[in-house]
Amino acid sequence: MTEKIERKLEGLDERLRMLESALAGLLERLDRQQLDTTKSTDRIKEWVTQFVALRLQQLVPEGCEHPAGPEAGGPYLDGTTVPCTEEVAHRVGRIPIPFVRQMVARKVAESARQDQISRVDITYFEKAATF
């Protein structure tokens, strides 16, 4: 009986050695790869920017056929104090998803402030509305 237990223990020891060896090899490979998180993050940001720009172009076509709504005391970018043209206000208003509309307005407003733009026109809007 003792011999049977010893054989089982030897088999268990051998399996543990193989597992340790496999783990050591895995750790060695991970150390060699050293993933660069900055590159990955930059690639993800670039993809998101391109995706949002594409969706904005699909959702808000350049030539809207719908009449613009009346603007009171403005026009200003939605939820900001940044002046814009009627066309820009109309384009922003045509973005159907409220949180996306708000994100776009904030992004364009921040860019306009940084670039010291007095009134956002459609050309500047299209340039600044990408993420």
C-alpha positions as CSV (number, residue, x, y, z in Angstrom):
1,M,0.0,0.0,0.0
2,T,2.8,2.4,0.8
3,E,4.4,1.6,-2.6
4,K,1.1,2.6,-4.3
5,I,0.9,5.9,-2.5
6,E,4.6,6.6,-3.3
7,R,3.9,6.0,-7.0
8,K,0.9,8.3,-6.9
9,L,3.0,11.0,-5.1
10,E,5.8,10.6,-7.7
11,G,3.2,11.0,-10.5
12,L,1.8,14.0,-8.8
13,D,5.3,15.5,-8.4
14,E,6.0,14.9,-12.1
15,R,2.8,16.7,-13.1
16,L,3.6,19.6,-10.8
17,R,7.1,19.9,-12.4
18,M,5.5,19.9,-15.9
19,L,3.0,22.6,-14.8
20,E,5.8,24.7,-13.3
21,S,7.7,24.4,-16.5
22,A,4.7,25.4,-18.6
23,L,4.1,28.4,-16.4
24,A,7.7,29.4,-16.5
25,G,7.6,29.2,-20.3
26,L,4.4,31.2,-20.5
27,L,5.9,33.9,-18.2
28,E,9.0,34.0,-20.4
29,R,6.9,34.6,-23.5
30,L,4.9,37.3,-21.8
31,D,8.1,39.1,-20.8
32,R,9.4,38.9,-24.3
33,Q,6.2,40.4,-25.8
34,Q,6.0,43.4,-23.4
35,L,2.8,44.7,-25.0
36,D,3.0,48.5,-25.6
37,T,-0.3,49.8,-24.1
38,T,0.3,53.3,-25.5
39,K,0.2,52.0,-29.1
40,S,-2.9,49.9,-28.4
41,T,-4.6,52.8,-26.8
42,D,-3.7,55.1,-29.7
43,R,-5.0,52.6,-32.3
44,I,-8.3,52.2,-30.4
45,K,-8.7,56.0,-30.2
46,E,-8.0,56.3,-33.9
47,W,-10.5,53.6,-34.7
48,V,-13.2,55.3,-32.5
49,T,-12.4,58.7,-34.2
50,Q,-12.9,57.3,-37.6
51,F,-16.0,55.4,-36.6
52,V,-17.7,58.5,-35.1
53,A,-16.7,60.6,-38.1
54,L,-18.2,58.1,-40.4
55,R,-21.4,57.8,-38.4
56,L,-21.7,61.6,-38.2
57,Q,-21.4,61.8,-42.0
58,Q,-24.1,59.1,-42.3
59,L,-26.5,60.7,-39.7
60,V,-26.0,64.3,-40.7
61,P,-25.6,64.6,-44.5
62,E,-24.0,67.7,-45.9
63,G,-27.1,69.0,-47.6
64,C,-30.0,68.6,-45.2
65,E,-33.4,68.9,-46.9
66,H,-35.3,69.7,-43.7
67,P,-35.9,73.3,-42.8
68,A,-33.9,74.6,-39.8
69,G,-35.9,75.3,-36.7
70,P,-36.2,78.9,-35.3
71,E,-33.2,79.8,-33.2
72,A,-33.7,82.2,-30.2
73,G,-30.9,84.5,-29.2
74,G,-28.2,82.8,-31.2
75,P,-27.5,80.8,-32.9
76,Y,-25.1,79.1,-30.5
77,L,-23.8,75.5,-30.4
78,D,-26.2,73.4,-28.3
79,G,-25.6,73.9,-24.6
80,T,-22.7,76.3,-25.1
81,T,-22.0,80.0,-25.4
82,V,-20.1,79.6,-28.7
83,P,-21.7,81.4,-31.6
84,C,-22.2,79.5,-34.8
85,T,-23.8,79.9,-38.2
86,E,-27.4,78.8,-38.8
87,E,-26.2,75.9,-40.9
88,V,-24.0,74.6,-38.0
89,A,-26.9,74.9,-35.5
90,H,-29.1,73.0,-37.9
91,R,-26.5,70.3,-38.5
92,V,-26.0,69.8,-34.8
93,G,-29.8,69.7,-34.2
94,R,-30.1,67.0,-36.8
95,I,-27.9,64.6,-34.8
96,P,-30.6,62.2,-33.6
97,I,-28.8,60.8,-30.5
98,P,-28.9,63.3,-27.7
99,F,-25.6,62.3,-25.9
100,V,-23.8,62.2,-29.3
101,R,-25.2,65.7,-30.2
102,Q,-24.0,67.0,-26.8
103,M,-20.5,65.4,-27.2
104,V,-20.1,66.9,-30.7
105,A,-21.2,70.3,-29.5
106,R,-18.8,70.3,-26.6
107,K,-15.9,69.0,-28.8
108,V,-16.5,71.7,-31.4
109,A,-16.9,74.4,-28.7
110,E,-13.7,73.4,-27.0
111,S,-11.8,73.4,-30.3
112,A,-13.3,76.8,-31.2
113,R,-12.2,78.3,-27.9
114,Q,-8.7,76.8,-28.3
115,D,-8.4,78.1,-31.9
116,Q,-10.0,81.4,-30.9
117,I,-12.7,81.1,-33.5
118,S,-15.3,83.9,-33.1
119,R,-18.1,82.1,-35.0
120,V,-18.1,78.4,-36.0
121,D,-18.9,78.0,-39.6
122,I,-19.7,74.7,-41.4
123,T,-16.1,74.2,-42.6
124,Y,-14.7,74.5,-39.1
125,F,-17.5,72.4,-37.7
126,E,-16.7,69.5,-40.1
127,K,-13.0,69.7,-39.2
128,A,-13.5,70.0,-35.4
129,A,-16.3,67.5,-35.1
130,T,-14.0,64.5,-35.4
131,F,-12.8,62.7,-32.3
